[in-house]
Amino acid sequence: MQIGCCWFDIKRTTLSNQQNETSWKMPLVEFVVLEHLARFRDQVLSKEQLLQLLPQEHRTPAKLQEAIDRLRFFLGKQSAQLLEAIDDQGFILHTRMKASINHTFSGPLAGMTKQKYGLLITQILLLIIFIHSIIEPVESIKPLNNQEIHTSSGIVSYYSVPNEGGSLADIEDLSRFFIPQLERCDSVLTVAT
């Protein structure tokens, strides 16, 4: 019977790890625990149920936990997730790997826990606040007036009139005076912006 990366041979009472090519002749306690978890796969077996299956001299919660720990160790880091302790209920042997519940992301940030992710977000927010306190925001952004100028030779030019220091009405008055003066010229020098 396949359990993650291991093959469990009930007749020979062995558990063989196919990743590192090792085989383990299982002690009685570990064998009994794994055999019953495998028979009732995807079902929670209580600690009391598992303890009743053990020989009298090994019927202690400490021996049961020791057997579970040894099984997880031999299954390997990845396959050990198949053998899960259910709080105050017992143990379950899953048929398939479950997605890790301790991680927020997959991919490059897969090792980041929710706590580390929260710390990272907090640091980014503090950095934004710090940068905002150093850099003074512009008080007001003044519009740029683009004026179209037609010269007597028929060339159309666009001149931008910055709106610095004066009201919009003052700038428009100056533009109304300045634009007709430029339009009378035969040629107008333009500067690329």
N, C-alpha and C positions, 0 to 999 in steps of 0.2 A: 504494500500500500504506500503510495507516494504522499509524503508530508513535506511540502516545500521542496527543498533541495535534498531531502533525505528519503530513503526507502526503508519502510518499517516491515520487517519479516517476522510475522507473528509465530510461525512454526519454529524458527531458529532463535527467537527472542533477540534479534539483532536490529540495530538501527545503523544504516550506512549513509554517510554524508557523501553525496556524489560530487560536490564541489571540490572538497579536499581529499577525496578518495580514502576516507577512513571508515572503519566499521567498529561498532561498539557492542560487545556482548553485554546486554542490559542486566543490571541487578534486579532482583525480584520486585522491589518497591517501584522502581521506575517503569519496569515492564507492565505491571498491573495498572498503574496510573495511565500510561500512554495507551494501553490496549482498550481501556474503557472510554477514554476520551475519543479514541479513533472510532470505536463502535457507535458512539453517540455524537458524531461530528456535527458541528453547528448547533449543539444543544448545551445548555449550561448544566454541569454536574456540580452539585453542592459539595462543599468540603466534607460534610458528614457522609454523603454517599461514597465518596472516594476513600474516606478513612475506614468505612465498614468493609471495604474490599481488601484492605491491607492485612497482613498477618498480625496477630495480637501484639507481638513484641514491637511492631513498627507503627502502631496505631496512635501516633501523636501528630498534632498540627505542625510541629517543627520538622518531623520526618517527611510529611507530605510536601511542605514548602521546599525542603531540601531536594526532593525528587523533582519537583517542578523546575527549580533552578538548574539542576543538572540537565534536564531535558532541553531547556531553552539554550543552555550553553552548547550542547552537542548539535542542536538544530542550526546553530549559527546565527549571526546578528540579524540577517534578513528574514530567515524562516522562523525565528523565535517569535515574531509578531503573530504567528498563527496560533500560538498558545497564549491565551489572554486570561488574566485574572479579572473576574467580575466582582466589584466591591461588595463585601459582606455576603456574597452568594456562593461563589465557587469558581470553577474554571471552565473554559470552552476552547475547543480545538476547531479552528475555522478551516474550511476547505480552500478558501482563496485569501490572498493577501488583501488587507484593507488599506485604504489610503491613510497615511499618517495624519492623526488629528492634531498633532502638536505644531504643525507647520502651516504657514499662511500661504506660501507661494510654491510654485513648481519652477523648474529651470534653475537659473543661476542663484536665485534667492531661496532655494528649497530648504536650506539649513537654517533659515531665519525663523525664530519662534515669534509668536504674537507679541511677547514682551519686548524682544529686540526690535521688532517692526515698530511698535509704539514708541520706543526710545528714539529710533531713527526719525520718525515723523516729528516728534517733539523737538529734536535738534534742528531739523530743517526749518520748523516754524520760528524757533528762537534765532536762527541765522537770518531769516527774512526780517524779523523785527529789528535785529541789530543793524543790518544794512540800511533799513528804512530810517533808523534814527541817525545814521551817519550822513546819508545823502539827503540834502535839502531838496524837497520837491519844488518845481517851478510854481510860482504863485498863480500866474495866469498865462495862458497861451493866447497870444494875440493873432487874429486872422491875418492872412497875407492877401492883399488885393492884387489881382492880376488885371492889368490893363492892356487892351488890344489897341495897337497904334497902326493906322494906315498912312503911309507916307505918300507924297505927291507922285512918286514913281510907281505906286501900287504894291509895294512890299508891305506885308503884314508882320508886325513884330509884337511880342508879348513882353511887357515889363512888369516885374513884381514891385509892388510898393509896400515896404514894411510898415507895420502899424505900431511903431515904437514911440511911446511917450505922448501921443496925442489921442484925441477922441476920434472915432470913426468919421464923424461929420467934418472935422478939420482936415482929415486926410482926403476925404472925397472932394472938398473945396479946392485943395491944392492940386489934386489930380485933374479936376475940371479945367484949371488954368494951364497946367503943365502939358497935358495931352494935346490940346489944339496947337500949342507952340511947336511940339515935336512933329505933328502931322504936316506942317508947312515946309519942313526940311526935305531936300531932295534925297538925302541918304541919312540913315541913322545907324550908328555903330551899335552892334549888339554884342553882348558878352554871354557866352555859354555858361549855364549854371549847372 
